Amino acid sequence: MRSIAIDGPAGAGKSTLARKLAKELGYLYVDTGAIYRTVALKVLRENADPSDPAQVIPLLEGLEIRMDYGSDGVQRMYLAGEDVSEAIREHRVSGFASRVSAIPEVRSFLLDFQRRLARSHNIVMDGRDIGTVVLPDADVKIFLTAAPEARARRRLLELEQRGEQAGFAAILQDIKERDYQDEHRSVAPLQQAADAVLLDTTELNLAQSMDRLLYLVKERISL
């Protein structure tokens, strides 16, 4: 089985590009951020503090999370049998996910779940610690990034397209705070793996970013 790890900060376009790459290669796409968001949604619904392990850890016991794929190949997330694929994309859930993911027990809880997928499928997996922790032996590792301002503009457009109201300044501040939290958490902090290739998409549009990503992957594995 072959595995491609794509890491990077919030709003860098990992999910969009990883999904397109997987479709192009005929690989399984795994959005690990969606998995953490599903845990975060549970925490939010239970009115628990996402930064308090004492409140979050008990919620993991008996937590029923399932990942499936629709007829269109899009990853769907289920929480206790409910399709929460849209609910986990709400802006508030994003902030919860970043804090929940900093709890070591949460990461341990989801680690084997992610690795099992890589043992049974050719996959493209994106997240923040895929190349460093989840799949350290991945065939290809890409660290995808962009300037915070570029990421905030893309996030704003995404929210507007879904009918959500948000201000650019608030989104930019949120992205910077999430970057800090992800880079400074004690367990599996966001960092570029030593053998990962850096891809900065600040000045690239979606098509250009995809072309560059596909070139880097094909350069490293024979396809």
N, C-alpha and C positions, 0 to 999 in steps of 0.2 A: 504494500500500500504506500502511496505517496502522500505527503502532507505539505501544505503551503501555509506558513504562519504570517499573518499581517497584523502588526501592532501599531499603536499610535495614540495620540491624545483625542479627547472628545471633539467631535465635529470635523475630523480630518477627512471624512468620506470613506472610512474603512468599510462600512457595511455595504454601501452602494457599489464600490469598486470590487470588493471581495465577491459579492453576489454575481456581478457581471463576469468576473474572472472564472468563477466556478461553472457558470453556464457555458462559457466559451470552451472550457476544458472538459466538460462533462463530469465534473467532480461534485461532491456533496458540499454544500455551503453551510457552515456553522457560525452563527452570530452569537458569540458568547456574551456579548453585552445584553442581548435579549434575555438570556438565562438569568443574569444578575438582576436585571430589571424586574423579572418575574418574582424573584425573592423580595426585592424592594417593594413591589406592589403589595405583597402579603404583609410586610411590615407596616406599610402606610395604612392599609385597611384595618390593621389591628391597633392603630394609634400608638405604635411603639416608637421609641427614639432610635433612629437608624444608626446612631453613633454609640449606643449603649449595648455592649455585648450581653449584659445581663437580661436585657429585654428582647434582643434579637435571637440569641442562641436557642432558647426554649421553643421558638417558632419553627426551628428546623426539624424538630421531632415530628415525624408523621407528615412532613411537608410533601405534597404530591405535585411534582412538576413533570410535565411531559412535553417533548418536542416532536413535531410532526411536519409533514410537508403537504401542501395543497396540490391540486391538479396542475397549478401553474408553477409548481416547484418552489414556491415561496415558503420559507420557514414559518411555522405557526407555533405559538407557545400556549400551553394549557396549564392552568392552576386549579387543582382539584376538579378537573374535568371541564372547566370553563375556558373558552378561547379568549385569552387576554392580549392577543397580538396587537390590538389597537390601544388598549388601555395602558400598556407599558410604555407607550411612546409619549404620554403626556409629560409636559415640562416638569411638573413636580416630581414625578417618578425618577427623572434623570438625576436630580440632586440626591434623592434617597439612595439610588443605586451606587453612586460614588462612595457614599459613607458606609453603606452595608458591605461593599466589596473590600473595605479596609479591615474587616473583622476576620482574623485568621481562620476561625471555625467555619465561616461561610465559604471561604475559598477552599478549605479542605473538603467540605461537604460536596462541592461541585467539581472538584478536580478529577476524580475517577469517572464521573459522568461524561466529561469532555474527552478524556483519554480513550474511553471505550469506543467512541465514534471513530477516532483516528486508527484504531486497530482493525476496524472492519470495513472502512471505506477510504477511497481516495478523497481527500478533503481540502477545502480552503477554509481556514478558521481565522477569525479576526477577534482582537481584544486588546488587552494592555500588557499581558504577560505571557502570551502564547509562545513566542520564540525563546523566552528566558526560563519559563517555569512549566507551562502545560505541555508543550511539545519542543523540548530543547534539542531534539534530534531531527527536527523538520527538514525536509529536503531543500526548501527555499524559505528564507526569512526576509520580510520586507518591513521596514519601519517607515510608516506613512505619516507625514505631518504637513502642516501649513501654518502660516502666521495666525495668531489668535483672531485678528480682525477679519481675515478671510473666512475663518471657521464660523465666526459669529454671523457674518452676512449669509452664509449658506444655511445656518441653523434658522435664522430669521425667515428666510424664504420657505424653508421646509414647514415651519409652523404656520405661516400665512397660507400656504397651500392646503393645510389641514383645517383652516378656519380658526386657528388659535391666535389670540392677540398677545403680542410681546414687544418690548422695546429693545432696540439694538444695544443701548448702554447696559441694560440689565443682563442681556444674553452674553455680552462680552465679559462682564464681571463674573458671571456664573462660570464661563469657560475657564477664565483665569483661576478661579477658586478650585475648580475641578482638576485643573492641571497641577496645582500645588498639592492638593490632597493625594492625587494619584502618584505624583513623583516622590512624595515624602512619607507615604504609608510604610509601616514597619515590615509588612509582609508583601512580597512580590511587587515592589514599586515599579511604576512605569519607567522603563529605560530601554534604550536600543541595545539589542543583543550584539555581542562583539562580532558575530559573523552575519549580521543583518545588513541589507542594503538600504540606504536612506533614499526615500523618494519624497521630495518637497513639492506639493502641488499648489503652492500659493499663487503662482502665475499661470497655472494650467487650467483649462476648462475640463469638463468631464471626459470628453472624447480624447483629449490629449493625455490626460492622466491614465486612462485605460490603455491607450497605445503604449505608453511608457511602462506601465505595470506588466503588460503582456510580454513586452520585449525583455524585461528583466527576468521574468520567470522562464521564458523559453531559452534565454541565454544560459541558465543554470541547470535546466533539466531537458533532456531530449524529448521533444513532443512531436 
